[in-house]
Amino acid sequence: MHLRMDKQDQLILRILLANSRTSLTELSERVNLSRFAVRDRIRKLYEDGIILGSTVVVDPTSLGFSRTVFFELKTNPHEPWLAKMLAETTSCDLLDGIAGEFSLLGRFRLADDEHFGKVLKRVDDAMGRSYFKKYRVVNAIKAFKESGVAFPTKRSIRPEVDDTDLKLLEILLDQAQPAKSMMPLTTAELSRQLQRGGVAISQPAVFNRLSRLEKRGVILRHTLRVDFSRLGLPAKFIMRIKANPNVYDIVAQEFLASMPEIFDLYRTGEEYGLLATVRVKDVSEYNSFLLRLYSSRDIIDTYTTLVLEERKNASLSLKKN
């Protein structure tokens, strides 16, 4: 059962999910509470395990991850080693146990064809030892939305990102790991962490780098990692959507990406050309979502897979092994 939150808690969470670097002063003005009261509420949400910490949403392609690939695998309960192997693979940043024809769904970030080949061989070797020996690869051709953030419709030329930028991004992505602060790291704290890692950089220089990464579309949002089950959204579904082939991009960008229930949205090369991650309170809310989905004449058909267990849901790893 999720913990009870009042309207002010919910508003604080919505604001911080949209921008986790929102100041306590601005938060207090928007929720009509003192700065100390807001901080106490954030601390309570953190201590209750609803807020797991801060992180950033980045555009993987801007960091050289040119491919996002989904692996669906059929396993049985006597093969826990297979799920463990996938979860320990650096390239895999999401792994769900699902119901239906396949029992595992993993999302992989890949730098190039050689990187894909290495991951594919690892999966082939593992499936060769499995009972069913059955899996499927789904290539994401285009990302429209990830972690609740709609991607820009027009992409600029891939921005230049140097080693210091990468180290800064690693710190930002890792803020939500255990034993880290409930609040986003300040530019002064980021400067100190970089210096401990051997990078001599001032606080103003960190601020300028952050601003540049945001302006160039590398960082799409400063946000929170939250426990959705405790937030009141315990039901997660993987939805395949078949749309009118002439308007896939338009439907995705102008209709689906704006729906708050859809957290991730991709164009694939499958017959059902859109793959979406949907989070809702319960089956009844999912049914209401479906009715709104089919209000568009361009939606032809859908089929849904229930997520039974979220085995891995980590921030993007910048390692490409």
Secondary structure, 3 states (H helix, E strand, C coil): CCCCCCHHHHHHHHHHHHCCCCCHHHHHHHHCCCHHHHHHHHHHHHHCCCEEEEEEEECHHHHCCCEEEEEEEECCCCCHHHHHHHHCCCCEEEEEEECCCCCEEEEEEECCHHHHHHHHHHHHHHHHCCCCCEEEEEEEEEEEEECCEECCCCCCCCCCCCHHHHHHHHHHHCCCCCCCCCCCCCHHHHHHHHHHCCCCCCHHHHHHHHHHHHHCCCEEEEEEEECHHHHCCCEEEEEEEEECHHHHHHHHHHHHCCCCCEEEEEEECCCCCEEEEEEECCHHHHHHHHHHHCCCCCEEEEEEEEEEEEEEECCCCCCCC
